[in-house]
Amino acid sequence: MDSILEKIGLEKQEKFREAALKLYGVDYPKNDIPKRILQKAYLVFSTVSSIKPKEGEPVIRSRWSEQIQQE
């Protein structure tokens, strides 16, 4: 029963991910799974600082891996 519920849950989650990508007009290769696309987006964009630099200055990236290290 647990494996059936897990499979159903995963399939539903993928449908939600597909719907979210479609809603925002994100094109992705059909051989790639939506979960991977969203994970890649998180890893790329979660490191960009939300503070806008002065014109001509580079974007300072936050180091998310450093933020989650245990002290």
N, C-alpha and C positions, 0 to 999 in steps of 0.2 A: 504494500500500500504506500509506503514511504517513497519508493522509487517512482511509482506512478505519479504521486503528487509532485515530486521534484521535477519530473519531466514536463508535466503540465505547466508548472510554475515557470520553468525556463522558456518554454514555448511562448507563453503569454508575455513574459518579459521582453523577448525578442520582438514580438508584435508591437509592444509599447515603444521600444527603441526605434523600430522602423517608422512608426507613426510620428515620433518626435523629429527624426531626420527629415521626413517628408514635409512636416509642418514648417520647418525652417528652410526648406528648399536645398538641403544638402545632398549633392550627388555623390555617390560612391560606387565603386565597382560591385557588381552584383555577386561576384564570387567572394567578396569580403563580407563578414558578418557585422551587423550594426554594433554589437558590443565592442568589437575591436576598434571601430571608427570612433566611438565615444571615448574609449580609453585613450586612444592616441590624442584626441582633442584635449582631454583633461591634462595629459602629461605635457602637451605643448603649451597650452594657454594658462594653466594654473601657475606656471612659473613666471609669467609676465607681470611686472609690477602694475598696479592699478594707478600709480602716480604718473602723471604725464610729465615727461622731461621738458626742459627748455628747448626751444628750437635749435636743432643742430647737435644736441646731446644724444647719446645712445640711450636706449631703453634699458633700465636697470632691472635685471631679473632677480626675483626672490628665489631663494634656494629651498624648495619645498622639502627636499630630503634632509636638509639641516633643521628645518622647522619641526620635523616629526621625530628627530632623534631623542632618545630617552636620556635624561640627565643622570 
